[in-house]
Structure formats: C-alpha cells, structure tokens
Amino acid sequence: MKKVTQKILSMALAAAMVLSAAAVTTPAVKAEAKTTSYNVFVEDGGVELLFFGDTVSSVSSTNSKVVKVKKDRSARYKAIALFKKPGKATVSVRVKGYRTSVTKKYSFNVKKASSILKPSMKAIKSSEYTTNVLVSVKNNSKINFDSVKLNYTFRDSAGNTLESDTTSVLYLAAKKSGYSTLSLSNRTGNVDLSKSSISVASLSRAKALGTGKSVGKSSYLAKYDDSRKVITFKNKSYGKTYLTICAYVFFYDESGQIVEVQRKSWSLKKGQVETSSVYEPYGGYASVKVSSYAYASK
C-alpha cells in the first residue's frame, strides 16, 4: 500500500512539473484582426482609436501623407489618426494585453469635406445700415461634427471683393442642417450673393472614430417659452454618455421673412435640465419657430 501511495505521489509531482513548464514556455498569442473600413474626411485634430484595458505598442500607416497615425503620450490605450488629404491608407495598431497581442487594422478612404457638406447663403431681413445673410450647411454624412469652419467672400455686382473672412457652424449633427448669420456694413458696398462664394475650410468631429448615434425626440426635450424668452433643455433618458442638444430659434416678420436666427445648445447627462436665455430681435418679430436635434458622443 505504501509503494502504491508513493507511486501515485510521484506521478502527481511529475504532472505538476509538466504543467508548470508549459505555463512558462507557452508564447503569447499573436493574432491579426480583420481590417475595418471607414469613409472619412479631411479633418482637424484627428480621431481617437481606443483600446481600453490594453496598451498600444506600435503604429504604422501605409501612406502617412494621407493618414498619419501616432501613439497618444498621455494615454497608452489610445492612438490618434490624422486625416491629412484625400486618398487611401491602411493604419496598423499593435495592441498588447494580458499574455496576448493583436494587430488592429483600419482602412481609411479620405475624402474632401465638400463631398458631404453643402454650404449656402441667403439674404434675410436687413436694415438701412447692414446687410444680413443666413449661412446654412447641410450635413449629408452619418458623422456628427463639433465644428465646421467656412471661408466666405462677399462681392458686389461687378465682382469686386467687399469682405473675405471665416465663420463657423457648431454642433452639426448627421443628416441635419446647421446655421450661422453674417452682417456687412452697407458702407462697404452692396452685396450680390450671386457673385459671392462660400466653401468648407475645415472640420472637427465630435467624438472618436465611431459615427455616434442620433437620438429621437422621445429621449430629449428642447422647449421654447416665448413669454419668458428661454429654452429648456433636458436629457430625458439617454444614459450611456453625454447628450448634445442643439436648438435653432427662427424669428419671422409679418411677411414670413426671417428676421434673425439664434443657436442654443447644451451637453447633458441623463436627467439633467438646463435653461438658456433667448434675446428678442431688435425691431421685434411676428412669429417664432424652433428646430432641434440631439446626438450622443458614442
């Protein structure tokens, strides 16, 4: 019986040694992830490639003139992709985790912003001193942008330049339109919008690489109180991240012409409520209309 017990003990010790050796000599698993493709645009600031819980060990791009990629020095779990000019490039990011490492690949087709954003200008009610212009930008993409910078040039009927400058449309949601207003002193000259021009200068997206999520009216509130001249914003039910709510207040005169457009916005956590004051246009107005939308950062 003693010999049998010693034999069983010896076999158990041998098995334990084999398992211990295997644990030491088993190499880390290396895997190649499937390439993910994205249509993106020439943008400012780049986008974040996030790998929570892991560490970015190396990055590379097949064409750094089109897409430049770099490790984030402040956060080892992320890389930054910069979209420099139109073209195609594949970005590889080597990510290390616990006993594993994997190469994530992203195929980017970088396009000009003009392919998705359509800016335009129209005259709105002006005074004897100024000419007022409403700028609108239609976002035909599935991406939410934090800011769209626009170059514009006002010209007179003879084609002479009266003013060249930039303006911005903020918080432009996917498949929505955003607005900005411009004014030019009549001392400068008479603006002819048919001879004037406007174009997209640059973009800045509102989040990381994901396209985000537009949120319906049941999830948020943007209610205008004309008697108090305030808009109440509320994130009713979206709880995954902050919800950006944007509202445009259009004021009209008796003939239905736009007098003025004001933009108000808040980024709110679930259940949070904020109010924003709206000022009455100089000279008054006959009616008001509010257009609103909301989108999440992820």
KAQUI-V806798 format. One record per residue. N is the residue number from 0. RES is the residue in one small letter. PHI is phi in radians with two decimals (NA if undefined). PSI is psi as a letter, one per 20 degrees, with the letter a starting at -180 (999 if undefined). Layout:
BEGIN
<<N:RES:PHI:PSI> <N:RES:PHI:PSI>>
END
This chain:
BEGIN
<<0:m:NA:h> <1:k:-1.13:g> <2:k:-1.15:h> <3:v:-1.12:g> <4:t:-1.11:g> <5:q:-1.11:h> <6:k:-1.14:g> <7:i:-1.11:g> <8:l:-1.13:g> <9:s:-1.11:g> <10:m:-1.12:h> <11:a:-1.15:g> <12:l:-1.13:h> <13:a:-1.14:g> <14:a:-1.12:h> <15:a:-1.12:h> <16:m:-1.16:h> <17:v:-1.12:g> <18:l:-1.12:h> <19:s:-1.13:g> <20:a:-1.12:h> <21:a:-1.12:h> <22:a:-1.16:h> <23:v:-1.38:h> <24:t:-1.65:i> <25:t:-1.18:p> <26:p:-1.27:q> <27:a:-1.14:q> <28:v:-1.30:p> <29:k:-1.98:p> <30:a:-2.31:q> <31:e:-1.99:o> <32:a:-1.40:q> <33:k:-1.16:q> <34:t:-1.24:p> <35:t:-1.80:p> <36:s:-1.81:q> <37:y:-2.43:q> <38:n:-1.63:p> <39:v:-2.28:a> <40:f:-2.43:q> <41:v:-1.09:o> <42:e:-2.39:q> <43:d:-1.51:q> <44:g:1.45:h> <45:g:1.33:a> <46:v:-2.21:q> <47:e:-1.64:p> <48:l:-1.87:o> <49:l:-1.82:p> <50:f:-2.41:m> <51:f:-1.04:p> <52:g:1.53:i> <53:d:-2.07:r> <54:t:-2.17:p> <55:v:-1.37:o> <56:s:-1.68:h> <57:s:-2.73:q> <58:v:-2.43:q> <59:s:-2.76:q> <60:s:-2.36:q> <61:t:-1.29:i> <62:n:-2.67:n> <63:s:-1.25:i> <64:k:-1.30:h> <65:v:-1.64:g> <66:v:-2.26:o> <67:k:-1.74:p> <68:v:-2.18:q> <69:k:-2.57:q> <70:k:-1.36:q> <71:d:-1.46:o> <72:r:-1.21:h> <73:s:-1.55:i> <74:a:-2.46:o> <75:r:-1.23:i> <76:y:-1.59:j> <77:k:-2.36:q> <78:a:-2.18:q> <79:i:-2.06:p> <80:a:-1.85:p> <81:l:-1.93:p> <82:f:-1.68:o> <83:k:-1.58:g> <84:k:-2.75:r> <85:p:-1.04:q> <86:g:2.63:a> <87:k:-2.22:q> <88:a:-2.77:q> <89:t:-1.97:p> <90:v:-1.80:p> <91:s:-2.00:p> <92:v:-2.20:o> <93:r:-1.52:p> <94:v:-2.09:p> <95:k:-1.91:p> <96:g:-2.17:b> <97:y:-1.28:o> <98:r:1.09:j> <99:t:-2.43:q> <100:s:-2.53:q> <101:v:-2.57:q> <102:t:-1.81:o> <103:k:-1.61:p> <104:k:-2.13:p> <105:y:-2.26:p> <106:s:-1.76:o> <107:f:-1.93:p> <108:n:-1.88:o> <109:v:-1.59:p> <110:k:-2.08:r> <111:k:-1.27:q> <112:a:-1.11:h> <113:s:-1.12:i> <114:s:-1.34:i> <115:i:-2.17:h> <116:l:-1.93:p> <117:k:-2.07:n> <118:p:-1.47:q> <119:s:-2.63:r> <120:m:-2.29:q> <121:k:-2.50:q> <122:a:-1.31:p> <123:i:-2.11:a> <124:k:-0.99:p> <125:s:-2.04:r> <126:s:-2.04:r> <127:e:-1.25:i> <128:y:-1.79:h> <129:t:-2.36:q> <130:t:-1.86:p> <131:n:-1.88:p> <132:v:-2.30:p> <133:l:-1.71:p> <134:v:-1.70:p> <135:s:-2.22:q> <136:v:-2.31:p> <137:k:-1.64:p> <138:n:-1.67:o> <139:n:-1.60:j> <140:s:-1.74:r> <141:k:-1.76:k> <142:i:-1.98:p> <143:n:-1.60:p> <144:f:-1.97:p> <145:d:-1.22:h> <146:s:-2.69:q> <147:v:-2.15:o> <148:k:-1.64:p> <149:l:-2.15:p> <150:n:-1.68:p> <151:y:-2.33:q> <152:t:-2.38:p> <153:f:-1.60:p> <154:r:-2.25:q> <155:d:-1.58:a> <156:s:-1.14:h> <157:a:-1.56:i> <158:g:1.56:j> <159:n:-1.32:p> <160:t:-1.31:p> <161:l:-1.70:h> <162:e:-2.81:p> <163:s:-2.26:p> <164:d:-2.83:a> <165:t:-2.18:q> <166:t:-2.48:r> <167:s:-2.33:q> <168:v:-1.93:p> <169:l:-1.78:q> <170:y:0.93:l> <171:l:-1.62:o> <172:a:-1.44:q> <173:a:-1.03:p> <174:k:1.08:k> <175:k:-2.13:r> <176:s:-1.98:q> <177:g:-2.10:r> <178:y:-2.40:q> <179:s:-2.62:q> <180:t:-2.09:q> <181:l:-2.24:q> <182:s:-2.36:q> <183:l:-2.33:p> <184:s:-1.12:p> <185:n:-1.18:i> <186:r:-1.16:h> <187:t:-1.27:h> <188:g:2.56:r> <189:n:-1.67:p> <190:v:-1.33:p> <191:d:-1.99:o> <192:l:-1.16:h> <193:s:-1.19:h> <194:k:-1.78:i> <195:s:-1.50:r> <196:s:-2.55:q> <197:i:-2.60:q> <198:s:-2.62:r> <199:v:-1.36:p> <200:a:-1.66:g> <201:s:-2.85:r> <202:l:-2.23:q> <203:s:-2.45:o> <204:r:-1.42:r> <205:a:-1.55:i> <206:k:-2.77:a> <207:a:-1.33:a> <208:l:-1.07:h> <209:g:-1.00:q> <210:t:-1.39:i> <211:g:1.45:a> <212:k:-2.47:p> <213:s:-1.36:q> <214:v:-2.07:p> <215:g:-1.37:r> <216:k:-1.04:h> <217:s:-1.20:i> <218:s:-1.68:i> <219:y:-2.56:r> <220:l:-2.30:p> <221:a:-2.41:n> <222:k:-1.95:p> <223:y:-1.72:p> <224:d:-1.89:o> <225:d:-1.20:h> <226:s:-1.25:h> <227:r:-1.70:i> <228:k:1.02:l> <229:v:-2.41:q> <230:i:-1.93:p> <231:t:-1.75:p> <232:f:-1.90:p> <233:k:-2.55:p> <234:n:-1.55:o> <235:k:-1.21:g> <236:s:-2.49:i> <237:y:-1.44:o> <238:g:-2.05:i> <239:k:-1.29:h> <240:t:-2.82:a> <241:y:-1.16:q> <242:l:-1.97:p> <243:t:-1.58:p> <244:i:-2.00:p> <245:c:-2.17:p> <246:a:-2.32:p> <247:y:-1.97:p> <248:v:-1.84:o> <249:f:-1.75:p> <250:f:-1.83:p> <251:y:-2.17:q> <252:d:-1.60:a> <253:e:-1.11:h> <254:s:-1.51:i> <255:g:1.55:j> <256:q:-1.43:q> <257:i:-1.17:p> <258:v:-1.58:g> <259:e:-2.86:q> <260:v:-2.27:p> <261:q:-2.10:p> <262:r:-1.85:p> <263:k:-2.32:q> <264:s:-2.72:q> <265:w:-2.56:q> <266:s:-1.95:o> <267:l:-2.21:q> <268:k:-1.39:r> <269:k:-0.99:p> <270:g:1.50:i> <271:q:-1.31:q> <272:v:-2.23:p> <273:e:-2.45:q> <274:t:-2.14:q> <275:s:-2.32:p> <276:s:-1.34:q> <277:v:-2.11:p> <278:y:-1.63:q> <279:e:-1.34:p> <280:p:-1.05:q> <281:y:-1.12:p> <282:g:1.66:i> <283:g:1.43:a> <284:y:-2.78:r> <285:a:-1.82:h> <286:s:-2.61:r> <287:v:-2.47:q> <288:k:-2.42:q> <289:v:-2.08:p> <290:s:-2.07:p> <291:s:-2.41:q> <292:y:-2.68:r> <293:a:-2.54:q> <294:y:-2.57:q> <295:a:-1.66:q> <296:s:-1.33:i> <297:k:-2.42:999>>
END
